[in-house]
């Protein structure tokens, strides 16, 4: 028995197919991209987040200890004590804010590394961390600047809203409470809308080397027809990691309470507080850093995949990626970056991914050529119907019923009558004409 091989599609070269994909592929590949290059994605991100947390905690704690230790040499309630207290609080707060901004900048750079890694994974390329940083370095300052501008804009908006609420509260406290509730409820859809429309700004800066303002326009343009799928992905990922953090924190609380009861059965407050603080602070922060690291990687992966999908739909990026993969696999070198070849290209019409098989029935209009001149068109379309020969087979001879005479041989067709002779013109120049007669007729002389 011979088995004929069935047709199978060509394997995709990277982590996603090189054609526009849907909601499920984007969401699924966002979580499974960690296996593509775990050393860069998980190791680098986890190392940076852990380093930033340690520096922030140690430096802020050291500054707070040095500042507040001066209060032990002062008398509480004096003017000097109050001044030192205010200065210690301000110094600790400023240190924490500055280090938090530095940690945020490191997080933005991690996001850029992840976006570059996913963009190369789409075309089945795995680059080391050094090569990725070399590609990110020209736009690193621009990327961090955009993050700080977003943070500044949010701070200004929050400050203006709080000032307005205080002004309203001075005149009518109930009205201020109502306005605060409405502002909080209104900020939720506004935040989701802006996050969705501006999601692709980092990807445009990283992959296209665009400026901040052009990147804002690019993100607004690319998400105009993919708003709801993008919003759904953002909401699902945010809810997933929020629920995960709650599920991890709740067992830690029970574990801390049980460990405190075992090690301090008499309820001594010093030992119980110390154990609870150590377990809660250390374990919770370690798990929190891990969750934040994975969340940052997944969100950055979503940014890259949504960017690639939107450009495939609007600008035919999949055609550039396919051409790049074919040339690279064919041995070509020094190829241009496919993400920067046709930025902003407008396609009049996309070629279909699969046009389907030809019409399987002969009556389809596309099955026949156009009708020749002078012939009526086929009723089923613009093409002429094929001229098939009429069937020829002998008629069946059924036996006659009993008692009826059997039919004889068929009668011969009647012989046509002889044609009258053609008159011959008289005269010497006349040429005798030859007349033809059917067989059996007398020959005219």
For each residue, the residues with C-beta under 8 A, 3 or more apart:
1:
2:
3:
4:
5:
6:
7:
8:
9:
10:
11:
12: 15 16 17 18
13: 18 123 124 325
14: 18 121 122 123 124 125
15: 12 29 32 33 36 118 121 122
16: 12 21 25 29 122 305 308
17: 12 21 25
18: 12 13 14 122 123 318 321 322 325
19: 312 318 353
20: 309 312 313 318
21: 16 17 25 26 309
22: 25 26 229
23: 26 27 229 232 233
24: 27 28
25: 16 17 21 22 28 29 305
26: 21 22 23 29 30 229 233 302 305 306 309
27: 23 24 30 31 233 236 237 302
28: 24 25 31 32
29: 15 16 25 26 32 33 301 305
30: 26 27 33 233 237 298 301 302 305
31: 27 28 34 298
32: 15 28 29 35
33: 15 29 30 36 41 118 121 297 298 301
34: 31 38 41 42 294 297
35: 32 38
36: 15 33 41 117 118 121 126
37: 40 41 117 121 126
38: 34 35 41 42 43
39: 42 43 44 129
40: 37 43 44 113 117 128 129 132
41: 33 34 36 37 38 44 45 114 117 297
42: 34 38 39 45 46 293 294 297
43: 38 39 40 46 47
44: 39 40 41 47 48 110 113 129
45: 41 42 48 49 110 113 114 293 296 297
46: 42 43 49 50 289 290 293
47: 43 44 50 51
48: 44 45 51 52 106 107 109 110
49: 45 46 52 53 106 107 110 289 292 293 296
50: 46 47 53 54 289
51: 47 48 54 55 106
52: 48 49 55 56 102 103 106 107
53: 49 50 56 57 103 285 289
54: 50 51 57 58
55: 51 52 58 59 99 102 103
56: 52 53 59 60 96 99 100 103
57: 53 54 60 61
58: 54 55 61 62
59: 55 56 62 63 95 99
60: 56 57 63 64 92 95 96 99
61: 57 58 64 65
62: 58 59 65 66
63: 59 60 66 67 91 92 95
64: 60 61 67 68 88 92 95
65: 61 62 68 69
66: 62 63 69 70
67: 63 64 70 87 88 91 92
68: 64 65 71 88 92
69: 65 66 72
70: 66 67 73 74 84 88
71: 68 74 76 81 84 85 88
72: 69
73: 70
74: 70 71 78 80 81 84
75: 78 80 81
76: 71 81
77: 81
78: 74 75 81 82
79: 82 83
80: 74 75 83 84
81: 71 74 75 76 77 78 84 85
82: 78 79 85 86
83: 79 80 86 87
84: 70 71 74 80 81 87 88
85: 71 81 82 88 89
86: 82 83 89 90
87: 67 83 84 90 91
88: 64 67 68 70 71 84 85 91 92
89: 85 86 92 93
90: 86 87 93 94
91: 63 67 87 88 94 95
92: 60 63 64 67 68 88 89 95 96
93: 89 90 96 97
94: 90 91 97 98
95: 59 60 63 64 91 92 98 99
96: 56 60 92 93 99 100
97: 93 94 100 101
98: 94 95 101 102
99: 55 56 59 60 95 96 102 103
100: 56 96 97 103 104
101: 97 98 104 105 148 151
102: 52 55 98 99 105 106
103: 52 53 55 56 99 100 106 107
104: 100 101 107 108 147 151
105: 101 102 108 109 144 147 148
106: 48 49 51 52 102 103 109 110
107: 48 49 52 103 104 110 111 296
108: 104 105 111 112 143 144 147 202
109: 48 105 106 112 113 136 140 143 144
110: 44 45 48 49 106 107 113 114 296 300
111: 107 108 114 115 143 202 296 299 300 303
112: 108 109 115 116 136 139 140 143 202 206
113: 40 44 45 109 110 116 117 129 132 133 136
114: 41 45 110 111 117 118 296 297 300 301 304
115: 111 112 118 119 202 203 206 207 300 303 304 307
116: 112 113 119 120 127 132 135 136 206 207
117: 36 37 40 41 113 114 120 121 127 132
118: 15 33 36 114 115 121 122 300 301 304 305
119: 115 116 122 206 207 304 308 339
120: 116 117 123 125 126 127 132
121: 14 15 33 36 37 117 118 124 125 126
122: 14 15 16 18 118 119 304 308 321
123: 13 14 18 120 321 324 325 328 338
124: 13 14 121 325
125: 14 120 121
126: 36 37 120 121
127: 116 117 120 131 132 135
128: 40 131 132
129: 39 40 44 113 132 133
130: 133 134
131: 127 128 134 135
132: 40 113 116 117 120 127 128 129 135 136
133: 113 129 130 136 137
134: 130 131 137
135: 116 127 131 132 138
136: 109 112 113 116 132 133 139 140 143 206
137: 133 134 140
138: 135 209
139: 112 136 142 143 205 206 209
140: 109 112 136 137 143 144
141: 144 145
142: 139 145 146 205 211 212
143: 108 109 111 112 136 139 140 146 147 202 205 206
144: 105 108 109 140 141 147 148
145: 141 142 148 149 212
146: 142 143 149 150 201 202 205 212 215
147: 104 105 108 143 144 150 151
148: 101 105 144 145 151 152
149: 145 146 152 153 212
150: 146 147 153 154 198
151: 101 104 147 148 154 155
152: 148 149 155 156
153: 149 150 156 157
154: 150 151 157 158
155: 151 152 158 159
156: 152 153 159 160
157: 153 154 160 161
158: 154 155 161 162
159: 155 156 162 163
160: 156 157 163 164
161: 157 158 164 165 183
162: 158 159 165 166
163: 159 160 166 167
164: 160 161 167 168 179
165: 161 162 168 169 176 179 180 183
166: 162 163 169 170 176
167: 163 164 170 171
168: 164 165 171 172 175 176 179
169: 165 166 172 173 175 176 177
170: 166 167
171: 167 168 175
172: 168 169 175 176
173: 169 176 177
174: 177 178
175: 168 169 171 172 178 179
176: 165 166 168 169 172 173 179 180
177: 169 173 174 180 181
178: 174 175 181 182
179: 164 165 168 175 176 182 183
180: 165 176 177 183 184
181: 177 178 184 185
182: 178 179 185 186
183: 161 165 179 180 186 187
184: 180 181 187 188
185: 181 182 188
186: 182 183 189 190
187: 183 184 190 191
188: 184 185 191 192
189: 186 192 193
190: 186 187 193 194
191: 187 188 194 195
192: 188 189 195 196 231 234 235
193: 189 190 196 197
194: 190 191 197 198
195: 191 192 198 199 234
196: 192 193 199 223 227 230 231 234
197: 193 194 219 220 223 227
198: 150 194 195 201 216 219 220
199: 195 196 219 223 230 234 302 303 306
200: 203 204 215 218 219 222 223 303 306 307 310
201: 146 198 204 205 212 215 216 218 219
202: 108 111 112 115 143 146 205 206 215 303
203: 115 200 206 207 219 303 304 306 307
204: 200 201 207 208 210 214 215 218 219 307
205: 139 142 143 146 201 202 208 209 210 211 212 215
206: 112 115 116 119 136 139 143 202 203
207: 115 116 119 203 204 307 339 340
208: 204 205 215 218 339 340 343
209: 138 139 205 340
210: 204 205 214 215 218
211: 142 205 214 215
212: 142 145 146 149 201 205 215 216
213: 216 217
214: 204 210 211 217 218
215: 146 200 201 202 204 205 208 210 211 212 218 219
216: 198 201 212 213 219 220
217: 213 214 220 221
218: 200 201 204 208 210 214 215 221 222 344
219: 197 198 199 200 201 203 204 215 216 222 223
220: 197 198 216 217 223 224
221: 217 218 224 314
222: 200 218 219 226 307 310 311 314
223: 196 197 199 200 219 220 226 227 230 306 310
224: 220 221 227
225: 313 314
226: 222 223 229 230 306 309 310 313
227: 196 197 223 224 230 231
228: 231 232
229: 22 23 26 226 232 233
230: 196 199 223 226 227 233 234 306
231: 192 196 227 228 234 235
232: 23 228 229 235 236
233: 23 26 27 30 229 230 236 237 302 306
234: 192 195 196 199 230 231 237 238 302
235: 192 231 232 238 239
236: 27 232 233 239 240
237: 27 30 233 234 240 241 295 298 299 302
238: 234 235 241 242
239: 235 236 242 243
240: 236 237 243 244
241: 237 238 244 245 291 294 295 298
242: 238 239 245 246
243: 239 240 246 247
244: 240 241 247 248 291
245: 241 242 248 249 288 291
246: 242 243 249 250
247: 243 244 250 251
248: 244 245 251 252 287 291
249: 245 246 252 253 284
250: 246 247 253 254
251: 247 248 254 255
252: 248 249 255 256 279 280 283 284 287
253: 249 250 256 257 280
254: 250 251 257 258
255: 251 252 258 259 279 283
256: 252 253 259 260 275 276 279 280
257: 253 254 260 261 276
258: 254 255 261 262
259: 255 256 262 263 275 279
260: 256 257 263 264 272 275 276
261: 257 258 264 265
262: 258 259 265
263: 259 260 271 272 275
264: 260 261 267 268 271 272 275
265: 261 262
266:
267: 264 272
268: 264 271 272
269: 272 273
270: 273 274
271: 263 264 268 274 275
272: 260 263 264 267 268 269 275 276
273: 269 270 276 277
274: 270 271 277 278
275: 256 259 260 263 264 271 272 278 279
276: 256 257 260 272 273 279 280
277: 273 274 280 281
278: 274 275 281 282
279: 252 255 256 259 275 276 282 283
280: 252 253 256 276 277 283 284
281: 277 278 284 285
282: 278 279 285 286
283: 252 255 279 280 286 287
284: 249 252 280 281 287 288
285: 53 281 282 288 289
286: 282 283 289 290
287: 248 252 283 284 290 291
288: 245 284 285 291 292
289: 46 49 50 53 285 286 292 293
290: 46 286 287 293 294
291: 241 244 245 248 287 288 294 295
292: 49 288 289 295 296
293: 42 45 46 49 289 290 296 297
294: 34 42 241 290 291 297 298
295: 237 241 291 292 298 299
296: 45 49 107 110 111 114 292 293 299 300
297: 33 34 41 42 45 114 293 294 300 301
298: 30 31 33 237 241 294 295 301 302
299: 111 237 295 296 302 303
300: 110 111 114 115 118 296 297 303 304
301: 29 30 33 114 118 297 298 304 305
302: 26 27 30 199 233 234 237 298 299 305 306
303: 111 115 199 200 202 203 299 300 306 307
304: 114 115 118 119 122 203 300 301 307 308
305: 16 25 26 29 30 118 301 302 308 309
306: 26 199 200 203 223 226 230 233 302 303 309 310
307: 115 200 203 204 207 222 303 304 310 311
308: 16 119 122 304 305 311 312 317
309: 20 21 26 226 305 306 312 313
310: 200 222 223 226 306 307 313 314
311: 222 307 308 314 315 317
312: 19 20 308 309 315 316 317 318
313: 20 225 226 309 310
314: 221 222 225 310 311 346 347
315: 311 312 342 343 344 345 346 347
316: 312 319 320 342 345 347 350
317: 308 311 312 320 321 338 339 342
318: 18 19 20 312 321 322
319: 316 322 323
320: 316 317 323 324 338 339 341 342
321: 18 122 123 317 318 324 325 338
322: 18 318 319 325 326
323: 319 320 326 327 338
324: 123 320 321 327 328 335 338
325: 13 18 123 124 321 322 328 329
326: 322 323 329 330
327: 323 324 330 332 335
328: 123 324 325 332 335
329: 325 326
330: 326 327
331:
332: 327 328 335
333:
334:
335: 324 327 328 332 338
336: 340 341
337: 340 341
338: 123 317 320 321 323 324 335 341
339: 119 207 208 317 320
340: 207 208 209 336 337 343
341: 320 336 337 338
342: 315 316 317 320 345
343: 208 315 340
344: 218 315
345: 315 316 342
346: 314 315
347: 314 315 316 350
348:
349:
350: 316 347
351:
352: 355
353: 19
354:
355: 352
356:
357: 360
358: 366 367
359: 364 366 367
360: 357
361: 364 367
362: 367 368 386
363: 367 380
364: 359 361 367 380 381
365: 368 378 380 381 382 383
366: 358 359 381 383
367: 358 359 361 362 363 364 383
368: 362 365 378 381 383 384 385 386
369: 383 384
370: 382 383 384
371: 375 376 377 378 382 383 384
372: 375 384
373:
374:
375: 371 372 384
376: 371 384
377: 371 381 382 383 384
378: 365 368 371 381 382 383 384 385
379: 385
380: 363 364 365 385
381: 364 365 366 368 377 378
382: 365 370 371 377 378
383: 365 366 367 368 369 370 371 377 378
384: 368 369 370 371 372 375 376 377 378
385: 368 378 379 380
386: 362 368
387:
388:
389: 392
390:
391:
392: 389
393:
394:
395:
396:
397:
398:
399:
400: 404 405 406 407
401: 404
402:
403:
404: 400 401
405: 400
406: 400
407: 400
408:
409:
410:
411:
412:
413:
414:
415: 438 440
416: 438
417:
418: 437 438 441
419: 437 438
420:
421: 435 444
422: 433 435
423:
424: 430 432 433
425: 430
426: 430
427: 430
428:
429:
430: 424 425 426 427
431:
432: 424
433: 422 424
434:
435: 421 422 444
436:
437: 418 419 441 442 443 444
438: 415 416 418 419 441
439:
440: 415
441: 418 437 438
442: 437
443: 437
444: 421 435 437
445:
